[in-house]
Amino acid sequence: MNQQQPQSLAAALFNRRMLICIFTGFSSGLPLYILLNLLPAWLRSEGISLKAIGLFALIQFPYTWKFLWSPLLDRYALPLLGRRRGWMLLTQLGLLGAIGALGALSPRDQLDWVVALTVALAFLSATQDIVLDAYRRELLQEEELGLGNSVHVNAYKVAGLVPGALSLILADHLPWLQVFLITALFMLPGMVMTLMVREPRIAAGSPRTLREAVVEPFHEFLARSGWRSALLVLAFIFLYKLGDSMCTALATPFYLDMGFSKSEIGLVAKNAGLWPSVIGGLLGGLWMVRLGINRALWLFGLVQLLAILGFAWLAWHGPQATIEPRQLVQLALVIGLEALGVGLGTAAFVAYIARTTHPLYTATQFALFTSLAAVPRTFVNATTGWLVERMGWFGFFLLCTALAVPGMLLLLRVAPWHEPPGKAG
């Protein structure tokens, strides 16, 4: 296999499966970044407090509990398009409507409705993730997991530029209703992809009963790994991106508090992260072909940890009354490093999760692992507003750095550096 790698890199990158991974990543990332970037900016602009915005992280609980209904997607197929594609189209149609409707509400006067609609958006997004992750795992060959998931993560990050850059720029010139309607239209490429692709062949072997769909994925994982190894794997999945997730939970309010305008955030901060994310992610995927997933988790995780310190450095300079070119360059450097580190770390992390799943129970096991990874983003991140008010931005980012260390230490057990690259962690 190693002798064929130099000749196969171009073929591995430029094929139909990698193109599909671009669309799955974009469709998956867009609704989440609406919740992470556009929603906090909208609420902050409407006068909602930082503490309340931080608590809005709790609306993302479907990402944490999606494994509860993932067996239904493994067991049942909708009447049209097949088991995977049917659920993909249904959730994408729901997301299109939910995103568009959000802008018609007023956070000050209709906060309860805003919460309800964003919970629905999170539920539809989490359900879409279940089926997109399963489809991608069934689509990719074993040797493509690292590169394919890297492409997916890159597209995921690029999708963040819509609510995190374009929508913020539009918000300085258009009413919020039009901003959300335009943002919703970016769900259309994923819907077109869903209609054009074919069902993966392995999907034909679906569980025969609901009980089998619920019980067997957990039984298989525990029987394969054993209780002790299984707990170590689950602890690693929870901790590996804990510090990174907390660090970026209030990124947009942080930039606003540092004195940057919404347009500056959209044009400088977000676009500064585009090319480091795309180039770094693609290189990371190619490196994983050579390094293996284990070593990639070590190297990319280290870059991810160092990127958190960039936010602490920016916070150490404090709010700026007048934004000069020097401050814009500093912001661009911090965001560029964050995009590179998080992009690399996430690519290796998702590839590790994909490798840990069994092909017969893809949707449920993938949902279980990614649900656990979403716990920090949902529940721990709900405390970030309170932490910032108590510690200040600088102390908060130092805490995020410290919380990134335990996940790295667990690599000694779940993904040893000297373990053969192809061996499951």
Buried (B, 14 or more C-beta within 10 A) or exposed (E): EEEEEEEEBEEBBEEEBBEBBBBBBBBBBBBBBBBBBBBBBBBBBBEBEBEEBBBBBBBBBBBBBBBBBBBBBBBBBBEEBBBBBBBBBBBBBBBBBBBBBBBEBEBEEEBEBBBEBBBBBBBBBBBBBBBBBBBBBBBBEEBBBBBBBBBBBBBBBBBBBBBBBBBBBBBEEBEBBEBBBBBBEBBEBBBEBBEEBEBBEBBEEBBEEEEBBBBBBBEBBEEEBEEEBBEBBBBBBBBBBBBBBBBBBBBBBBBBBBBBBBBBBBBBBBBBBBEBBBBBBBBBBBBBBBBBBBBBBBBBBBBBBBBBBBBBBBBEEEEBEEBEEEBBEBBBBBBBBBBBBBBBBBBBBBBBBBBBBBEBBBBBBBBBBBBBBBBBBBBBBBBBBEBBEEEEBBBBBBBBBEBBEBBBEBBEBBBBEEBEBEEBB
